[in-house]
Amino acid sequence: MMVRDEEGSMTLSHRFWSAGVALGLVLAVPAHAAEGLWSVYDTALKGAKYVDLTHTITPTIPVWSGFAAATFSPAKAGSDIPNYAAKGDAYTYAKHGFEATEYTLRTDQLGTQLDPPAHWAPEYPAIDELPPTYALRPLVVISIVEQLKSDPNYALKVADIEAFEKAHGTIPEGSVVFVRSDWSKTWPDPALAKLKEFPGVSLDALKFLHEQRRILFHGHEPLDTDSTPTLEGEYWLMHNGYAQAEGVAHLDQVPETGALVSIGYPKFQGGLGGYARYVAICPPDWPYGVAAGPADAPLPKSDKPLHFDQAQGMRVR
């Protein structure tokens, strides 16, 4: 798809989309071709800028009051290991040559998430049943930052999507749409989990994105889809077989169009939520993010070794 402005010249964002179309053509090359898909990495991804859209999980991040808090602790030997460790001993670098961490995560609704529809509707897929095609998709970012200045409880509307498309072109089928609100800029303030008013996505907007634009899923920065008493948006999504992202971060650092998003999450059997990792893959000249380079392997050495801080309840430098 080639989209031009009123003067007939492509905007920067639309050039990014054209690059995405070209990438799609490369992806269509038969697997038996000489270079396969390696050329995609060399020509489109190697020089790209990568922006992490994920919060770090700690024992003190905001979480719904209906769930208990997580705890971290040094991992201990689960049984006697002759001449090495006694049951209950905490593994240490000095004594055992390595350390590990025991995570007690009392909910799978924690931090940056991917909610499968089985979170609300058991007849639909759980986290381990999502297809591997969720791995990489076009990314669209729609901002409602201006609307929130006069209404902290503002929810994305169909009119906002239509205005976005007037400026940037039609949202691609199968894409991921993240709604930028900058709500996450005060993360990890625990008070965020107690707010009664927060940025949302209206039910009409969700229906438009899924039924008219046929997106893969949407995502938002808060920990709920909307502030309605029944969480009507999340109810509709889950009971119609749609996933969603929650707790997304750093959307102010990615372009509105032209980027890709990589999607990763642990594959728990029957999991009803996912601790997700979202990374935006942006054009090489994008001002934010990092590019692949020599520092990726081997990784750099720090002069501040990790250690378990009892007061903070986690490993820190």
N, C-alpha and C positions, 0 to 999 in steps of 0.2 A: 504494500500500500504506500503510495506516495502522496503526501499532503502538502499543499503549498499555501502560503499566506496570500493576502489580497494583492500583493505586488507580484505574486507568482514565484517567489523564491522560497526555498525550504527554510524553516526556522531551525535553530540548533537542535531543539528537542526532536523535530521530525527527521533530521539527519541521523540522530541516534536510532530512531525507529527503523530507518532505512537500513542502517547497519545491522539491526536485529533481524530484518527480513533476509539480508544477505547471509547472516549467520544461519538462519533457518534453511537456506538453500544449501549451505555447506553441510549441515546436519543430514540433508537428504542424500548425500553421497553414499552409494552402496558400501556395506561393511567390508567388502573384499577389495575396495580401492586401495591403492598403494599406501597412502598415508592414513586411511581410515579417518578417525576423528581427531587425531593428533594435530592436524593442521588448524582445527578450530581453536585449540588452546594457543598455538603459536601465533595465529593471526588476530584473535579476538580477545583472549583471556589472559595471556601471559603479561601483557602490558597494562591491563585494566587496574582500576583502583578498587580496593576491597574495604567496605565499611561494615563494621559489626553492629547489628541492630538488636543486640541481646544484652539483658541485664545479667550481672554476675550473681549467682546464688550464694547467699550467706545465711547464717541463722537469724538475722535481724531484718531481712527485707519485708516489705509489706505483704500481708496475707490476710485473706478473709477471716474474720473473728471466729467463724464456725469451724476453722481448722486449727489444730495445735501447731506450735512453732517447730521448726526443724532444729536439730542439734548435730554438731560435728564433734568427733573425738578421735584420738589416735587409735588405729586398728590394733586389736589384741589377738594373740594366738588362740585359736578355738579349741586346741587340744595340745597335749604334750608332744613336743617334737624332740626326741632324744638328742642330747648334745647340742641343742640349738635354742629351743624356747620352751618355757613351761606354759601350760594353759593359763590364760589371763594376763600374760606378760604383754606389755605394749612394745611393738616393734620399734627399734631405734637405729639410727644410722651407726652409732658407735658400737652397739652390740651385735646387730644383725646385718648391717650393711645397707639397709633400706628402711623406709617407713611407708605407711599407708594410712588411709583415713576411713573411719567408719561414719557413714552418713545415715542419720535417722530422719528421713523425709516423710512426714506424716500425712502428706497429700501429694497427689500428682498435679494439683492445681497450684503451681508455685513459680513465681518469677515470669520470665518470658515463656509462653506456652503455645502449644498447638492442641486445640481441643478437637478430638474426633467426635462424630455425631453420637457415638455410644455414651458419651458423657451424660446425655439426657435421654437418649432413645436406644435401649439395648438391642433393638432389632437391626440397628445400623452398625457399620464397622467400628471396632476399637482401634487403638493406636497401632497395634501390630498388623492390622488388616488394611491399612492404607496402602495404596499401590506405590511402587518405587518411582512412578512418574511424577511424584510430588517433589522430586529432588531439585529441579531447576525450572524456573518460570520467568516470564517477563514481569517486571515490577512497575506498578503505577502508584504514585503517592498523591493523594488529594488532601489539601490543607483546609482546615476549618479554623485556623488560628485567628483570623480577623473576626469571624463571627463570635468567637468565645470572649472577645473583649467586652461585649455588651450582654452576653448570656453565658455564664459558666456551665450551664446545663445543656448547651446547644448540641443537637444531634445532626449528623450529616443528612441532608435532604436530597431528593431527586433533582431539585433545581441546582444544587451545588454540583452534582455530577454532570448535568447538562451544560453548565457554564464551563466546567473543566474541559469537556469534550469540544466545546466551541473554540477553545483556545488551543487545545492539544491534539484533537482528533479522537476518533472512536476508541474506546478502551478495548484492547485485544481480547478475543475469546481465549479462555484458559489461563489468563494472567492472574497474578495476585495483586490485590488492591489494599494498600495500607492507608489508613486515615491519620493524617498528622494533626495533632492537637497541642504538642509541646507539654502535655500533662506530665510526661516522664522526666521533665527537667528537674523536678524536686525529689526524684527518687534518690535514696531509699527511705525517705521520711515515712515512718510507720503510720502517720496520720492519713496517708493516701488511701489506705484500706478502709478508712472509716467515713470517707466523704459520701454524703447523700446526693450531691450534685456533682457531675463530672461529664466530660465530653463523651458523646455517644454516637451511635449510628442508628438512624430510624429504621423501622420495619419496612417502610416503603422503599427506602434506599437499598436495603438488603435485597428485597424482592427484585428491584430494577437491575441491580448488579448481577444477580444470579439468573434471573429468568430472561432478561433482555440482552445482557452482555455476556452471559454464560461464563463468568469468571470461575477460577478454581476455588479460591476462598478470599475472604477479606481479613484484615487485621486492624487492631486499634491499640493505643497506648495504655488506657486504663485496664483494670482487671475484670471488667464486665462490659458487655456489649452496649448496654443502655441503663438508664436509671429508672425505668418504669417498674411499678410494683411487682409485676410478674416476669420481668426480664423477657418481654415479648419477642425481642429480636433473636435472642439466643434460643428461646423455645422454638421459634419457627425454623431457624437454621438446623438445629439438631434433629428435629422431627421431619425434616425434608432431606436428610442425608448430606448436609454440608458441614465441613470443618470450619474452624476460624482460628486466627492468631490473637493472642492477648498479651499485654505487657511488652509490646514492641518499643524499642528505644531508638534515639538518634535519627529520627526521620527528617530532621532539619539539615542533615548532612548528605542527603541523597537527592538526585534530580527527580522531578515529577514524572518524567518519562525517559525511556531509553536505557534504563538499567535492568539487570536481571537480579533475581534473588535465589540464593541457594538455601535449601531447607533441610535441617537435620534434627533428629530426635531419637532417643533410645526406644528400642522395640520391645516394650514390656508386653508379655502375654496378657491379653484382655485389658490393657491399659486404657483408662478413661480420660487421660490427659497426658501431655508430653512436655518434658523440660526441653524446650526447643532452642535451636541455634539458627538464627537468620543472619545471613551475610549478603549485603547488597554488592553487586558487581557492576561498577560504574565505568564510563568511558575513561580512557587514559588521561585526558586533560582535565578531569574533574578535580576540583581543589581539595577535596577531602579523601581520606582513606589512605591505604598503603598498597604498594605494588609488590608483586613477587620479586624476590631478589636473593642475594647471597646470604643474608641474615636468617633466611628460613631454615637452612640446614648446613652445618650444625647451628643450633640455636645459641644465642649469646649467653655468656656466663655472667651471673650477677655477683657483685661483691657483698650482697646482703642475703645470706642463705635463708630459705624458708624455715620457720620454726612454729610450733604450736603455741599460740598465746591463750592461756587459760581464761584470762579476763574477757577476751573477745570471742572465745569459743571456736576458733578456726586458725588455720595456718596463715601467717603473714610474713612479710619480709621486714 
